[in-house]
Amino acid sequence: MNRILIVDDEEIGRTLMEDIFSKYGSSVSVSSGADALKVYQKGIEKGKPFNLVLLDISLKDISGMDVLKKIKKIDVGQIDHNAIVIMVTSHSERDIVIGCIKSGCKAYFIKPLKQDAVDKKMAELGISPIK
């Protein structure tokens, strides 16, 4: 089963993502970049790593881009683990999106998220709904 880490500083955003992505696995939600990094590392240490991370670009404590880079650094040391990171943003600025892709994200969603767009992108990434 997929383990999904949802990172968004807005409660409504976290709740919406929990609902939309519930068909893909179990999720844990946090409201800050610092908490995301702690929870992500603990998942690896406990042998229950997250294989999907939904990461808001605009966080209050650490930028989503910096969290992405730190997650990718953590993954470098893992033999059998490399999370798929999907950035979530209200920005459609080309430079931001390109920067995220260059830093290791596999996809991005522009808010507000829509179930059909999520389902299409998840299929493209090879992630199927749980049964």
C-alpha positions in Angstrom: 0.0 0.0 0.0 1.2 3.5 -0.8 2.2 5.7 2.1 1.5 9.4 1.3 2.9 12.4 3.0 0.8 15.6 2.5 2.5 18.9 3.2 0.5 22.1 3.1 0.4 25.0 5.6 -3.4 25.5 4.9 -5.7 23.1 6.7 -8.3 23.2 3.9 -5.6 22.2 1.4 -4.5 19.3 3.5 -8.1 18.1 4.0 -8.8 18.3 0.3 -5.6 16.4 -0.6 -6.4 13.7 2.0 -9.8 13.2 0.4 -8.6 13.2 -3.2 -5.7 10.9 -2.6 -7.4 8.5 -0.2 -8.0 6.1 -3.0 -4.3 5.8 -3.6 -3.2 4.9 0.0 -2.9 6.0 3.6 -1.8 9.5 4.3 -0.1 11.5 7.0 -0.5 15.3 6.9 1.7 18.0 8.2 1.6 21.8 8.1 5.3 22.7 7.9 8.4 21.9 6.0 10.3 21.1 9.2 7.6 18.6 10.3 7.6 17.1 6.8 11.3 16.4 6.9 11.0 14.9 10.5 8.1 12.6 9.5 9.7 11.6 6.2 13.0 10.6 8.0 11.1 8.8 10.8 9.2 6.8 8.1 12.5 5.5 6.7 13.9 4.8 10.1 10.9 2.7 11.1 10.9 0.8 7.8 7.7 2.4 6.6 8.9 5.0 4.1 6.6 7.3 2.2 6.6 6.5 -1.5 4.5 9.6 -2.5 4.9 13.1 -1.2 2.5 15.9 -2.0 4.3 19.1 -1.3 3.0 22.7 -1.4 5.6 25.1 -2.9 4.6 28.0 -0.6 5.2 27.0 3.0 5.6 29.5 5.9 8.8 28.0 7.5 10.8 26.5 4.6 10.1 26.8 0.9 8.7 23.7 -0.7 11.6 23.8 -3.1 14.1 23.5 -0.2 12.0 20.6 1.3 12.1 18.9 -2.0 15.9 19.2 -2.3 16.3 17.9 1.3 14.0 14.9 0.6 16.0 14.0 -2.5 19.3 14.2 -0.4 17.8 11.8 2.2 16.7 9.5 -0.6 20.3 9.4 -2.1 21.4 7.3 0.9 18.6 4.8 0.5 19.1 1.6 -1.4 15.5 0.6 -2.0 13.6 3.8 -1.6 13.1 6.9 -3.7 9.8 8.8 -3.1 7.8 10.3 -5.9 7.4 14.0 -5.1 4.5 16.0 -6.6 4.5 19.7 -6.1 1.2 21.5 -5.4 1.0 25.2 -6.1 -1.3 28.0 -6.8 1.4 29.4 -9.1 1.7 28.5 -12.7 4.9 30.4 -13.2 7.1 28.5 -15.6 10.4 29.2 -13.8 9.1 27.8 -10.5 7.8 24.6 -12.2 11.0 24.1 -14.2 13.0 24.6 -11.0 11.0 22.0 -9.2 11.4 19.5 -12.0 15.1 20.1 -12.1 15.2 19.5 -8.3 13.6 16.1 -8.6 9.8 16.4 -8.5 8.0 14.1 -10.9 4.9 16.2 -11.5 3.0 19.2 -10.2 -0.6 20.2 -9.7 -2.1 23.7 -9.8 -4.7 24.4 -7.1 -7.5 23.8 -6.8 -7.0 20.1 -7.4 -9.5 18.2 -9.4 -10.1 14.4 -9.0 -10.0 13.7 -12.8 -6.7 15.6 -13.3 -5.2 13.8 -10.3 -6.3 10.4 -11.5 -4.8 11.1 -15.0 -1.5 12.2 -13.6 -1.3 9.3 -11.2 -1.9 6.8 -14.0 0.9 8.5 -16.0 3.2 8.0 -13.0 2.1 4.3 -12.7 0.3 4.7 -9.4 -3.0 2.8 -9.3 -5.9 3.2 -6.9 -5.9 0.7 -4.0 -8.6 -1.9 -4.2 
